[in-house]
Amino acid sequence: MKQASRYNEEGQKIVSEMNEREQADQDTQPLYTNMPLNEIDVYVWEDRITAIPKRIHGVPVDESNIIDSIAIPQEDLLTFFNSDPTVQTILKEEEQQPRPAAKQLLRTVDKLGYAIIVFYLFLIVSTLFAELYLASLQPSATVTIVATETPVTAQAAISLPAHIFTPLTFTQSQTVPTTGRTHQNATYATGYVTFYNAFTQPQTIDAGTLLTGPDSIQIVTDQTAYVPAGTYSGNGEATVSAHAVNTGVDGNISAGDISGTCCREYILVKNNQPFIGGQNERDYQSVAKPDIQHVVSNLTQQFQQTLQMKTTSLVSSTETLLTPIPCTSTMQSDHPAGAEATQVSVTLHETCTPVSYDTNDFQSQAERTLSHVVTQKLGTGYSLLGNVETSIEKTMLKNTSLIVTVTYNGMWVYQFNTHHLATLIVGKSQQEALGILQKQNSITHISMQVSGTKHDALPADPAQIHFLVFYEPVSGV
């Protein structure tokens, strides 16, 4: 603390000498400049402090007022500058002094800079307007051309490498109630009877002979029976058709129901097989054709949905799946249409073989094929406007190649070489230029606007002739 007090004394001595000099030179003080009001150079080393006054209240001083201290620890230096009231007073006076001359000088410099910037901007804008004005005085022409968009349609077969996938097999069944109604008329039971002749002479049994069994069911023959003569080793035999006298199921007699003598001496008769086909009149529920068709339609739709899900993951983004997917199907029904049944079960077996082709290859071949047709029909110089629209009419798989019959549709326009057109009409009159341009392909309308010349002649510089080309559709070729 003693050393810090000594430093304060040294500082106060310097400030006191400065104040005395200020009082002596007060009448000769120069006008304020942009230099600091008070300026003291302070040099701090590790072991000493040196103060050199440069300017006191704006007045320069010589370097004789130097204070060279003795060894000073750095913590004492910090205490000296932060706590010494004399040093703090000098700093505060420096901050509070106004500086109107410097501010006025800044405003003057700013105004001069703004004026220079505005002047150069004016020169730039004036130059641009001058160039545009001079350009507008040069001769120029604008030619508007309306040409045709020509649609071209063609059909051709192309061959593509086929990507054939492993066949996919589906089997599914569905049972539904039947909706058919069938009326059944009453029918007669039919069958055969055999006559046996034990007499040594042939005998004849007339058609319409009535035969009755033990159950009182009557049978009548349909044909005349010629029964050969019997021999000692056996009887003569003759078999004829017969039917039940009454309709209905009662006429369906069992085998042997007719058995015994009849008609003539030495004649026996017997039905060796049962009679069948006798039916009563009735209405019953049966299988209608739409019953089976409806089930097949439902199962096919389910197959297509399943097939779509499976094939989506098979085909890459660069390929196109051939649709419809080639499939073979087999249908089975437990009852045919018209059969008596309250329900019918239908089973559908389907095997499908997905096939895909390269999309870019297909599109490239389509454009080449249609381009060839365009050259034959329209000539050269035409280009495709947009994309070729394709419609696949027929497909055929031949080994590993896919033969596709395609209908192509595309819009084509003639590509004008506007630089060449400009050289053809340069310096010509508008009438001559119209005659030249009307000879070009597919042009339907021409208009011209010429400026910068006293006559109607077009500019002598091809670069000053500008073209606007528009296309409009026409009927197909």
C-alpha positions as CSV (number, residue, x, y, z in Angstrom):
1,M,0.0,0.0,0.0
2,K,2.9,2.3,0.6
3,Q,4.1,1.8,-3.0
4,A,0.6,2.4,-4.3
5,S,0.5,5.7,-2.4
6,R,3.8,6.7,-3.9
7,Y,2.4,6.0,-7.4
8,N,-0.6,8.2,-6.6
9,E,1.8,11.0,-5.6
10,E,3.7,10.7,-8.8
11,G,0.5,10.8,-10.9
12,Q,-0.9,13.8,-9.0
13,K,2.4,15.6,-9.6
14,I,2.1,15.0,-13.4
15,V,-1.5,16.2,-13.4
16,S,-0.6,19.3,-11.3
17,E,2.1,20.3,-13.8
18,M,-0.4,19.8,-16.6
19,N,-2.9,22.1,-15.0
20,E,-0.3,24.8,-14.4
21,R,0.7,24.6,-18.1
22,E,-2.9,24.8,-19.1
23,Q,-3.5,28.0,-17.1
24,A,-0.4,29.6,-18.6
25,D,-1.3,28.8,-22.1
26,Q,-5.0,29.4,-21.9
27,D,-5.0,32.5,-24.0
28,T,-2.9,30.9,-26.8
29,Q,-4.9,27.6,-27.0
30,P,-5.5,26.6,-30.6
31,L,-8.9,25.9,-32.2
32,Y,-10.3,22.4,-31.5
33,T,-9.3,19.8,-34.1
34,N,-10.1,16.2,-34.4
35,M,-7.1,15.3,-32.2
36,P,-7.7,14.0,-28.6
37,L,-8.1,16.7,-25.9
38,N,-5.7,15.0,-23.5
39,E,-3.1,12.5,-24.7
40,I,-0.6,10.7,-22.4
41,D,1.4,7.7,-23.5
42,V,1.8,5.2,-20.7
43,Y,4.4,2.4,-21.1
44,V,4.1,-0.5,-18.7
45,W,6.9,-3.0,-18.2
46,E,7.1,-5.9,-15.8
47,D,9.0,-3.7,-13.3
48,R,8.2,-0.1,-14.0
49,I,5.7,2.5,-15.5
50,T,6.7,5.4,-17.7
51,A,4.2,8.3,-18.5
52,I,4.9,10.7,-21.4
53,P,2.4,13.6,-21.8
54,K,1.7,14.3,-25.5
55,R,-1.2,16.8,-25.4
56,I,-3.0,18.5,-22.5
57,H,-6.3,20.2,-23.3
58,G,-5.5,20.2,-26.9
59,V,-2.0,21.8,-26.5
60,P,1.1,19.7,-27.6
61,V,3.8,19.4,-24.9
62,D,7.4,18.3,-25.2
63,E,8.6,14.9,-23.9
64,S,10.5,16.4,-20.9
65,N,7.7,15.5,-18.5
66,I,8.6,11.8,-18.1
67,I,7.9,9.9,-14.9
68,D,10.1,6.8,-14.6
69,S,9.0,4.8,-11.7
70,I,10.8,2.3,-9.6
71,A,10.0,-1.5,-9.6
72,I,6.2,-2.0,-9.4
73,P,4.3,-5.3,-9.1
74,Q,1.6,-5.7,-11.7
75,E,-1.2,-6.0,-9.1
76,D,-0.2,-2.5,-7.8
77,L,-0.5,-1.2,-11.4
78,L,-4.0,-2.4,-11.7
79,T,-4.9,-0.9,-8.3
80,F,-3.4,2.4,-9.4
81,F,-5.4,2.8,-12.7
82,N,-8.6,1.6,-11.2
83,S,-8.6,3.6,-8.0
84,D,-6.6,6.8,-8.7
85,P,-9.1,9.7,-8.8
86,T,-6.9,11.9,-10.9
87,V,-6.6,9.4,-13.7
88,Q,-10.4,8.8,-13.6
89,T,-11.1,12.6,-13.8
90,I,-9.0,12.9,-17.0
91,L,-10.8,10.0,-18.6
92,K,-14.2,11.5,-17.7
93,E,-13.3,14.9,-19.2
94,E,-12.2,13.2,-22.4
95,E,-15.6,11.5,-22.8
96,Q,-17.7,14.6,-22.0
97,Q,-16.0,17.0,-24.5
98,P,-18.2,17.8,-27.5
99,R,-16.7,17.5,-31.0
100,P,-18.9,19.5,-33.4
101,A,-16.2,20.1,-36.0
102,A,-15.7,16.3,-36.6
103,K,-19.4,15.7,-36.9
104,Q,-19.8,18.5,-39.4
105,L,-16.8,17.1,-41.4
106,L,-18.5,13.6,-41.5
107,R,-21.8,15.1,-42.8
108,T,-19.9,16.9,-45.6
109,V,-18.1,13.7,-46.7
110,D,-21.3,11.7,-46.7
111,K,-23.1,14.2,-49.0
112,L,-20.2,14.3,-51.4
113,G,-20.2,10.4,-51.6
114,Y,-23.9,10.2,-52.2
115,A,-23.6,12.8,-55.0
116,I,-20.9,10.7,-56.7
117,I,-22.9,7.5,-56.5
118,V,-26.0,9.2,-58.0
119,F,-23.9,10.7,-60.8
120,Y,-22.5,7.3,-61.8
121,L,-26.0,5.6,-61.7
122,F,-27.3,8.3,-64.0
123,L,-24.5,7.6,-66.5
124,I,-25.2,3.9,-66.5
125,V,-29.0,4.2,-67.0
126,S,-28.5,6.9,-69.7
127,T,-26.1,4.6,-71.6
128,L,-28.6,1.7,-71.5
129,F,-31.4,3.8,-72.8
130,A,-29.2,5.1,-75.6
131,E,-28.2,1.6,-76.7
132,L,-31.9,0.5,-76.8
133,Y,-32.8,3.6,-78.8
134,L,-30.1,3.0,-81.3
135,A,-31.1,-0.7,-81.6
136,S,-34.7,0.4,-82.3
137,L,-33.5,2.4,-85.2
138,Q,-31.9,-0.6,-86.9
139,P,-34.0,-2.4,-89.6
140,S,-35.8,-5.5,-88.3
141,A,-38.5,-7.9,-89.4
142,T,-40.7,-10.4,-87.6
143,V,-42.2,-13.3,-89.7
144,T,-45.0,-15.3,-88.2
145,I,-45.5,-18.8,-89.7
146,V,-48.5,-21.0,-89.0
147,A,-47.8,-24.7,-89.9
148,T,-49.8,-27.9,-89.6
149,E,-49.6,-30.6,-86.9
150,T,-50.2,-33.9,-88.8
151,P,-51.4,-36.9,-86.9
152,V,-50.2,-40.2,-88.4
153,T,-51.6,-43.7,-87.6
154,A,-50.0,-47.0,-88.5
155,Q,-50.2,-50.7,-87.5
156,A,-47.4,-53.1,-87.4
157,A,-46.1,-56.2,-85.7
158,I,-42.9,-56.0,-83.6
159,S,-40.8,-58.6,-81.9
160,L,-39.6,-58.1,-78.3
161,P,-37.6,-60.3,-76.0
162,A,-40.1,-61.9,-73.6
163,H,-39.5,-62.3,-69.9
164,I,-41.5,-65.4,-69.1
165,F,-42.2,-66.0,-65.4
166,T,-42.9,-69.3,-63.6
167,P,-46.6,-70.3,-64.1
168,L,-49.0,-69.4,-61.2
169,T,-51.7,-72.0,-60.3
170,F,-54.9,-71.3,-58.4
171,T,-57.7,-73.6,-57.3
172,Q,-60.8,-72.5,-55.5
173,S,-64.3,-73.7,-54.9
174,Q,-67.6,-72.1,-54.0
175,T,-71.1,-73.6,-53.1
176,V,-74.3,-71.6,-53.8
177,P,-78.0,-72.3,-53.6
178,T,-79.7,-73.2,-56.9
179,T,-82.3,-70.9,-58.4
180,G,-83.8,-73.1,-61.2
181,R,-87.4,-74.4,-61.2
182,T,-88.2,-77.4,-63.4
183,H,-91.7,-79.0,-64.2
184,Q,-91.7,-82.7,-64.7
185,N,-94.4,-84.4,-66.8
186,A,-95.7,-87.9,-65.9
187,T,-94.0,-90.6,-67.9
188,Y,-94.4,-94.4,-68.6
189,A,-92.0,-97.0,-67.3
190,T,-90.4,-99.0,-70.1
191,G,-88.5,-102.3,-70.4
192,Y,-88.4,-105.7,-72.1
193,V,-90.2,-109.0,-71.8
194,T,-89.0,-112.4,-73.2
195,F,-91.4,-115.1,-74.5
196,Y,-90.4,-118.8,-74.3
197,N,-92.1,-121.4,-76.7
198,A,-92.1,-125.0,-75.6
199,F,-94.2,-126.1,-78.6
200,T,-92.5,-127.8,-81.6
201,Q,-94.1,-125.2,-83.9
202,P,-93.3,-121.4,-84.1
203,Q,-95.9,-119.1,-82.5
204,T,-96.7,-115.4,-82.8
205,I,-97.6,-113.0,-80.0
206,D,-99.3,-109.9,-81.2
207,A,-98.2,-106.4,-80.2
208,G,-100.4,-104.9,-77.5
209,T,-100.5,-108.1,-75.5
210,L,-101.4,-107.2,-71.9
211,L,-99.3,-108.7,-69.2
212,T,-100.1,-108.4,-65.4
213,G,-97.8,-109.1,-62.5
214,P,-98.7,-110.3,-59.0
215,D,-98.8,-106.6,-57.8
216,S,-101.5,-105.9,-60.4
217,I,-99.2,-103.6,-62.5
218,Q,-100.1,-104.0,-66.1
219,I,-97.6,-104.1,-68.9
220,V,-98.4,-104.0,-72.6
221,T,-96.0,-105.1,-75.4
222,D,-94.9,-102.7,-78.1
223,Q,-94.0,-105.2,-80.8
224,T,-95.2,-108.5,-82.3
225,A,-93.1,-111.4,-81.0
226,Y,-92.2,-114.2,-83.4
227,V,-91.2,-117.1,-81.1
228,P,-89.3,-119.9,-82.8
229,A,-90.3,-123.6,-82.2
230,G,-89.0,-125.3,-79.2
231,T,-86.9,-128.5,-79.3
232,Y,-86.4,-131.3,-76.9
233,S,-83.2,-129.6,-75.8
234,G,-84.7,-126.2,-75.2
235,N,-87.5,-123.6,-75.8
236,G,-87.6,-121.1,-78.5
237,E,-87.2,-117.4,-77.3
238,A,-88.2,-113.9,-78.5
239,T,-87.7,-110.6,-76.7
240,V,-89.8,-107.4,-77.4
241,S,-90.1,-104.0,-75.8
242,A,-93.0,-103.1,-73.5
243,H,-94.3,-100.3,-71.3
244,A,-96.5,-99.8,-68.3
245,V,-100.1,-99.2,-69.0
246,N,-100.2,-96.3,-66.5
247,T,-97.8,-93.4,-66.0
248,G,-95.9,-92.8,-62.8
249,V,-93.3,-94.5,-60.7
250,D,-95.5,-97.6,-60.0
251,G,-94.7,-98.8,-63.5
252,N,-91.0,-99.2,-62.5
253,I,-91.4,-102.9,-61.8
254,S,-88.5,-105.1,-60.6
255,A,-87.0,-107.9,-62.6
256,G,-89.2,-111.1,-62.6
257,D,-92.3,-109.2,-61.7
258,I,-93.8,-110.6,-64.9
259,S,-93.3,-114.3,-64.8
260,G,-95.6,-117.2,-65.9
261,T,-97.8,-118.6,-68.7
262,C,-99.7,-116.4,-71.1
263,C,-101.3,-115.9,-74.3
264,R,-100.9,-119.3,-76.0
265,E,-100.3,-122.9,-74.9
266,Y,-96.7,-123.8,-74.3
267,I,-95.8,-120.0,-74.0
268,L,-94.1,-118.6,-70.9
269,V,-93.2,-114.8,-70.4
270,K,-90.8,-113.0,-68.1
271,N,-89.2,-109.6,-67.6
272,N,-85.5,-110.4,-66.9
273,Q,-84.6,-106.7,-66.3
274,P,-86.5,-104.1,-64.2
275,F,-88.7,-101.4,-65.9
276,I,-87.5,-97.9,-65.6
277,G,-88.4,-94.3,-66.4
278,G,-91.8,-94.1,-64.9
279,Q,-92.2,-90.6,-63.3
280,N,-95.0,-88.7,-61.6
281,E,-95.9,-85.2,-62.6
282,R,-94.2,-82.6,-60.3
283,D,-92.2,-79.3,-59.9
284,Y,-88.8,-79.3,-58.3
285,Q,-85.7,-77.1,-57.6
286,S,-82.9,-77.5,-60.1
287,V,-79.5,-76.1,-61.2
288,A,-79.8,-73.1,-63.5
289,K,-77.0,-72.1,-65.9
290,P,-76.6,-68.6,-64.3
291,D,-76.0,-70.4,-61.0
292,I,-72.8,-71.9,-62.4
293,Q,-71.8,-68.8,-64.4
294,H,-72.1,-66.6,-61.3
295,V,-69.8,-68.7,-59.3
296,V,-67.3,-68.9,-62.2
297,S,-67.4,-65.1,-62.5
298,N,-66.8,-64.6,-58.7
299,L,-63.9,-67.0,-58.6
300,T,-62.3,-65.5,-61.7
301,Q,-62.5,-62.0,-60.2
302,Q,-60.8,-63.3,-57.0
303,F,-58.1,-65.0,-59.1
304,Q,-57.4,-61.7,-61.0
305,Q,-57.0,-59.8,-57.7
306,T,-54.6,-62.5,-56.3
307,L,-52.8,-62.6,-59.6
308,Q,-52.4,-58.8,-59.6
309,M,-50.9,-58.8,-56.1
310,K,-48.4,-61.6,-57.0
311,T,-47.3,-60.1,-60.3
312,T,-46.8,-56.6,-59.0
313,S,-43.8,-57.8,-57.0
314,L,-42.4,-59.8,-59.9
315,V,-42.1,-57.1,-62.6
316,S,-39.3,-54.5,-62.3
317,S,-39.9,-50.8,-62.9
318,T,-38.3,-50.9,-66.3
319,E,-40.6,-53.6,-67.6
320,T,-44.3,-53.7,-68.6
321,L,-46.5,-56.6,-67.8
322,L,-48.4,-58.1,-70.7
323,T,-52.2,-57.8,-70.1
324,P,-54.4,-59.6,-70.0
325,I,-52.1,-62.3,-68.5
326,P,-52.3,-65.5,-70.5
327,C,-54.3,-68.0,-68.4
328,T,-56.0,-71.4,-68.9
329,S,-58.9,-72.5,-66.8
330,T,-60.9,-75.6,-66.0
331,M,-64.3,-75.7,-64.3
332,Q,-66.0,-78.6,-62.5
333,S,-69.6,-78.7,-61.1
334,D,-71.1,-81.4,-58.9
335,H,-74.4,-81.0,-60.7
336,P,-75.0,-80.1,-64.4
337,A,-77.4,-77.4,-65.4
338,G,-81.0,-78.6,-65.2
339,A,-80.3,-81.3,-62.6
340,E,-82.5,-81.5,-59.5
341,A,-80.5,-80.0,-56.6
342,T,-81.0,-77.4,-53.9
343,Q,-77.3,-76.3,-54.1
344,V,-74.4,-76.6,-56.5
345,S,-70.6,-76.6,-55.8
346,V,-68.3,-75.2,-58.5
347,T,-64.5,-75.7,-58.6
348,L,-62.3,-73.5,-60.8
349,H,-58.7,-74.4,-61.7
350,E,-56.6,-71.7,-63.3
351,T,-53.0,-71.6,-64.5
352,C,-51.5,-68.2,-65.5
353,T,-48.1,-67.5,-67.1
354,P,-47.0,-63.8,-66.6
355,V,-45.0,-62.3,-69.4
356,S,-43.3,-58.9,-69.5
357,Y,-41.2,-56.8,-71.9
358,D,-38.8,-53.9,-71.7
359,T,-40.7,-50.6,-71.8
360,N,-38.0,-48.5,-73.4
361,D,-37.3,-51.1,-76.1
362,F,-41.1,-51.2,-76.9
363,Q,-41.3,-47.4,-77.1
364,S,-38.1,-47.1,-79.2
365,Q,-39.4,-49.7,-81.7
366,A,-42.7,-47.9,-81.8
367,E,-41.2,-44.5,-82.6
368,R,-38.8,-46.0,-85.3
369,T,-41.7,-47.9,-86.9
370,L,-43.9,-44.8,-87.0
371,S,-41.0,-42.6,-88.1
372,H,-40.5,-44.9,-91.1
373,V,-44.2,-44.6,-92.0
374,V,-44.0,-40.8,-91.6
375,T,-41.1,-40.6,-94.0
376,Q,-43.0,-42.6,-96.6
377,K,-46.2,-40.6,-96.3
378,L,-44.9,-37.0,-95.5
379,G,-41.3,-37.0,-96.5
380,T,-38.2,-35.9,-94.5
381,G,-37.8,-33.0,-92.0
382,Y,-40.6,-34.0,-89.7
383,S,-40.3,-34.7,-86.0
384,L,-42.5,-36.2,-83.3
385,L,-44.5,-33.8,-81.2
386,G,-44.9,-35.4,-77.7
387,N,-44.9,-39.2,-77.4
388,V,-46.2,-42.0,-79.6
389,E,-49.5,-43.4,-78.3
390,T,-49.7,-47.2,-78.7
391,S,-52.5,-49.7,-78.5
392,I,-51.7,-53.5,-78.4
393,E,-54.1,-55.3,-80.7
394,K,-52.8,-58.9,-80.5
395,T,-49.9,-60.8,-78.8
396,M,-48.4,-64.1,-79.6
397,L,-45.7,-65.8,-77.5
398,K,-43.2,-67.7,-79.8
399,N,-40.5,-69.4,-77.9
400,T,-38.8,-66.6,-75.9
401,S,-40.0,-63.8,-78.2
402,L,-43.2,-61.8,-77.9
403,I,-44.8,-60.9,-81.2
404,V,-47.0,-57.8,-80.7
405,T,-49.4,-56.3,-83.2
406,V,-49.5,-52.6,-82.3
407,T,-51.5,-49.6,-83.5
408,Y,-49.4,-46.4,-83.4
409,N,-50.7,-42.8,-83.2
410,G,-48.4,-39.7,-83.1
411,M,-48.5,-36.0,-83.9
412,W,-45.7,-34.8,-86.3
413,V,-44.6,-31.3,-87.3
414,Y,-42.2,-30.0,-89.8
415,Q,-39.0,-28.5,-88.3
416,F,-38.1,-25.2,-90.0
417,N,-34.5,-24.0,-90.3
418,T,-35.2,-20.4,-89.5
419,H,-31.6,-19.3,-90.3
420,H,-31.9,-20.9,-93.8
421,L,-35.3,-19.2,-94.3
422,A,-33.8,-15.8,-93.3
423,T,-31.1,-16.2,-95.9
424,L,-33.7,-17.0,-98.6
425,I,-35.7,-13.8,-98.0
426,V,-32.9,-11.3,-96.9
427,G,-33.3,-8.0,-98.7
428,K,-36.4,-9.2,-100.6
429,S,-39.7,-7.3,-100.7
430,Q,-42.5,-8.6,-98.6
431,Q,-44.3,-9.9,-101.6
432,E,-41.2,-11.8,-102.9
433,A,-40.6,-13.1,-99.4
434,L,-44.2,-14.4,-99.1
435,G,-43.8,-16.2,-102.4
436,I,-40.6,-17.9,-101.3
437,L,-42.0,-19.0,-97.9
438,Q,-45.3,-20.3,-99.2
439,K,-43.3,-23.0,-101.1
440,Q,-42.1,-24.5,-97.9
441,N,-43.6,-27.7,-96.4
442,S,-46.9,-27.6,-94.3
443,I,-47.1,-23.7,-94.1
444,T,-50.7,-22.5,-94.0
445,H,-50.4,-18.9,-93.1
446,I,-47.6,-16.2,-93.1
447,S,-47.6,-12.6,-91.8
448,M,-44.8,-10.0,-91.6
449,Q,-43.9,-6.9,-89.6
450,V,-41.0,-4.8,-90.9
451,S,-39.6,-1.7,-89.1
452,G,-36.7,0.7,-89.5
453,T,-36.8,0.8,-93.3
454,K,-38.4,3.4,-95.6
455,H,-39.6,0.7,-98.0
456,D,-41.3,-2.7,-97.5
457,A,-38.0,-4.5,-98.1
458,L,-36.7,-6.9,-95.5
459,P,-33.4,-6.2,-93.6
460,A,-30.2,-7.0,-95.4
461,D,-28.9,-8.7,-92.3
462,P,-30.3,-12.2,-91.7
463,A,-29.7,-11.7,-88.0
464,Q,-32.4,-9.0,-88.0
465,I,-35.1,-11.3,-89.4
466,H,-36.9,-13.1,-86.5
467,F,-39.4,-16.0,-86.9
468,L,-42.3,-17.0,-84.8
469,V,-43.6,-20.5,-85.6
470,F,-47.0,-21.9,-84.5
471,Y,-48.6,-25.2,-85.2
472,E,-52.3,-26.1,-85.7
473,P,-53.8,-29.6,-86.1
474,V,-55.2,-31.0,-89.3
475,S,-57.0,-34.1,-90.3
476,G,-55.2,-37.5,-90.1
477,V,-53.1,-39.0,-92.8
